[in-house]
Amino acid sequence: MSITIKDVAKQAGVSIATVSRVLNGSKPVSLKVKEKVLQVVEETGFNPNQVARSLIMKKSSLIGVLIPDIKNAFFSLFVSGVEEASYKAEYTTLLCNTNGELETELHYLNILREKYVDGVIILSSTPEKKKKQREFFNKHNIPVVFASHHEKEEDHFSYVNIDEEKAFYDGTKFLIDLGHRDIAMLGGTLSYYDSGIIRYQGYIKALEDHHITMNKKWVMDGGYDIASGYKRGKILFSQENRPTAVCCASDMIAIGAIRAAEECGLSVPEDVSIMGFDDIPIAEAYRPSLTTIRQPIVELGIEAANMLFEQMKEKDGPAERVRILPHEIVVRESCAKHT
């Protein structure tokens, strides 16, 4: 037979309200009473229902985190930042891996709502998904931060990201400054707005600003993993007219492209320079080590969590915040001057 709060109160010789105050820390009680209640709780093995406590306190100390691919190192590092900030703020994270599918995202959002989470951090960037997600949060009034994303249209949601267009512009310009004019792009999925379309726009703008004509055969969109980079790299480097440099939308794409280049008889960076994006740990360990556009990935996670905690404290105030963190070019071995 399960022990109830009423049983604890009876054995401790106090009221149910006093037991609740001790467990929730909502109001001060004397040290003697607190010790007596906690002793009875330990002896009886009383375990208060978390959902019931959440309803009473109007706080669960839980936040939901939705990511599209737990296998991707970027998202793992991001979550580690969220976890770091959450632990300091005495919050527990509930991680949901959505595989980038809208129905899965909405399914998890409804589960998180039923768990009475205090807020949600979500990584998703297709226009259709953003529309459905905004509808959900508008309906249920749950604090949310959209991470690794920046919505340019005016609304009342909070976002944290880097300047994706400027970052890819700077990466492309870096290759141009090394003397390259034949520059390919192995981009991300174009249905992903920021990491797909916006980075592509940065690439195009850098070429245009330096009066370089884009070769459409050298621009390929696709997944962010090694296999995708390898597959597209084989197609790219098998062409009779090859680029001298490649700007990639992720470090994993770049690693796949390097493997493809080597199999096609090309040396990196002597024959072709290859630039990554993100600066995940393998970027430095790989040989040749990757020159890449660094995102402050862990810091993005920390900032997303802290923005969410700020929002939860100010539920009646404005929720809209946009924070853009800095990016940088990390120069290593995979890019060289072209003469």
N, C-alpha and C positions, 0 to 999 in steps of 0.2 A: 504494500500500500504506500503510495507516494506521500511524502511529507509536504504539508502546506505551510504558508506563512502564518496561518492561524495556529497551527501546532507549535511553531517556533515561538510565537508570542506567548502562548499558554505556558510552555515549559520555562521560558525566561522570566515570566511574571511581568510582562510589559504589554502595551497595546500593539495592535497590528501596525498602526501608524508609526510607532517607535521603531519597530523592526524595519519598516520601509525606509525610515530616515537613516538608520545605520547602514543598510545595504546600498542605498543610493547616494548617501552623503549629501542629501538635499537640505537638511537642517542639522545644526549641532546638537549632540546629546552628550551626557556626562561620560567620562572615561569608564567609570564603573559599569554603567548600563551597556555601553558599547561592547566591553569585554565580555559581559554576560551573554549578550545576544550572539556574538561571534562564536562563543564557546558552544552554545546550543546548535548553531548552524553547522559547526564542525562535527559535533557529536551525532547529529541526525542526518548529515549528508544532504541538507536542504540545498536545492539548486533552483533558484527562482527562474521562471520562464522568461527568456530574453525578450520575446515578442510582447509579453504582458508588461515588462519593465519599460520597453520602448514606448508603449502606448501611454503609460503613466508619466514618464519623464519627457515624452515628446523628443526623445533623442536615442538613437541606437548605437552611436559611436562606430557606425559602419559606413564605408563609402564603396561604391561600385566602380570598377575600372574595366572598360571594354576595349579590347585590342583586336586587330584583325588576324594576327598570325604570331602565336607564341614562339614559334621556331625561329622567327626573324630576330637577329641580335639587337636591332634597333629597338624593338618593342620590349625586349627583355631588360635592356638598360634603362629605358624609359620607366618601366614599372619599378625598377630598383630605386629610382629617384622618388617616385610616388610613395613607396614603402618607407623610405628613409624619413620623409617629411611626416607621413602618417604616424609612424611610431613615436616621433617626438611630440606630436599633437594628441597622442593617446587614442588614435583611431585604428581600426582594423580594415584592411582592404579585402574586397571580394572580387577576384579576378575572373573575367569572362572572356574566353577566346571565341571570336565570332566567325572566323574564316572569311571575314569581309562580306558576309551575306546579310542583307537587310532583314530578312525574316528572322534570322538567328539573333541579330541585334535587338529587334523589337521583342523577341521572346525573352531574352535576358533582362531587358529593361523592365518588363512586367514582373519578372521574378524579383528583381531588386526592389521594385516598388512594394511588393508584398512582404519583403524583408524589412521594410521601413528604413531603408538606407537614408542617411542624412544628405547625401549628394552623390554625383556621378561625374567621372572623368571619362571622356569618350574620344577615341581616335577613329575617325571615318571622314572620307572626303569626297564622295560622289554627290553630285547635286540632288539626286533622288533621295539618297539616304539622309542628307542634311535636312531636306524638307520634312520627311517623315519624323525624324528625330526632334526637330523643333516643334512639330505638332504635338508630339508626346510630352515634351517638357512644358509646353504652354498649357496643356490640359491638366497635368498633374502637379505643376508648380514645384518641381524638385530642382534644387540648385545644381547647375551643371557647368563644366568647363570643357570646351572643345579644344583638344590639344593637337600639336603638330599641324595646325590649320589656322587660317585667318580668313574670316568671312568679311568681304569688303562691303557688302550691302549693310545698311543700317538695321540693326535689331537690338534686342536687349540681352543678348547672350555674351558670355565671356570666351575669349580665345587666347591661346599662347602658341607662338611659333617663332621661327626665324623668318627673314624676308627671303622667301624661296626664289623669287625672280632675280633679286640682286645677287643671291648666292651663286646661282647658276651662271648669271652674267659674269660675275667675277671669275668663276672657274674657267669659262670660255675665254675671257680676256687674258687670263694667265697664260693659256696656251698660245694665244695670238701674240702676246708679248715675248714668248720664246721663239717667235718667228714662224709659227705654223699658220698656214692659210687653208689647208685641206683638212678640215676638222669635222669629224663625224659625231653623232650623238646617239648613244644607246639609252633611250629614255625609259621612264616608268610607264605604267598603264595610263593611257590618256583619259580613262574614265575617272581617275583620281585627280582631282582638280589641282591641288597644290603641288604634290610631288610628280604629277604628270604634266598637265597643261601649263602651269605657271613656270615650271623649270624649263620647259620647251620654249616658252616666250622669252625667258632670260637668254637662252642660247641664240635664238633668232635675233634678238635686239643687239647682242654683242657683235654678231656677224655684220648686221646692217650698219652699226655705228663705225665699223672698220672697213666698210665697203667690200665685204667678202660675200660672194654668191653662194648660197646654200645648195649643196648637191642632195636632192631628195632621196637618192639611193643610199645615202649615208645616214639617214635619220630613220631609226627603227624604235618603235615602242614595244613594251612587253613587261614581263614580270621583273621582280627585283632580286631574284635569286641567282646563284652561280650558274645553274643549268640554262637559264634564259640568256645570261650574258655570253655563255659559251656558244649556244646555238646561233645567236645573232652575230657573234664575233666570227664564226666560221663562214657565214654568208658574206659578211663585210670584207674579210681579208682574202676571200677567194675571188673577189672582183679584180678584173684586170687593172682598173683605175682605183688604187687604194688610197685612203686618207693617211696623213702622217701623224694624226693625233685623234684621240677619241675621248669625249667627255661623257661619263656614265652617271646615271641617276642613283646609283648606290655602289658601295664598296663591293658588294657581292657580285653585281653585274661586272664590275671592273676585273675582279679576280677571274670570273668566267671568260672574259674577253682576253685576258693575258694568256690563259691556257690555250684559247683558240688561236691567238697570234703565234704562239710557239709551235703549235701543230702545223701551222701554215708556213713554217720556216722563217718567221720573223722574230727579231730580238726586241725586247722591251727594256730600255727606251731607245736603243740605237736605231731601230727601224720604224718604230711607232711608239708615241707617247700615249699613256692611258691614265686618265684621272678618275678617281672615285668620288663618292659623296657619302657623308655621315661621319667617317673616322671611327668605326667600330674597332675593337681591340685587334682583330685579325689584320687590319690594314697595315699596322706597323710590323706585325710578325711575318707577314707574307713576303716572299722574295720574287721579284723586286718589291720592296716595301712601297706602299701606295702613296703617291701624292693625292691629296683628297681635300674636299671642302668639308670642314669640320662643323657639325652641329653640336651644341652643348646638350647632348641627349639626356644625361642624368639630371642636369640642371633644368631641362624642360619638364621633366617629371616632378621635380621638387617645386618648381614654380606653379605648375598646374595644380598640385595639391594645396599649396599655400593660398592660391587664388580661390580655390573652392572653400577652404576654411574661412577666408575673409567673407566670402559670399554668404556662408551659412550663419555667420555672426550678424550679418546685416540683412536679414530676410525681408525687412520692410523697405530697405534702401535700394538704390540702383544696382543691378547685377552686372551691367555691361562693363567689361574691362578688356582691353586689348594690349597684350605685352609681346613685344618683339625682341627676342634675344639675339645677341651678336653671333655671326659666323666668321670663319677665317680659313685661309688656304694653308694647309699643312704640307710643306714641301719635303718630299722624300726621294725615292729612287726611280719611280715609274715614268717620269717625264723629263725630257731633255730638250736643249735648244735645237732648232731646225735651221740649217744653213742652206 
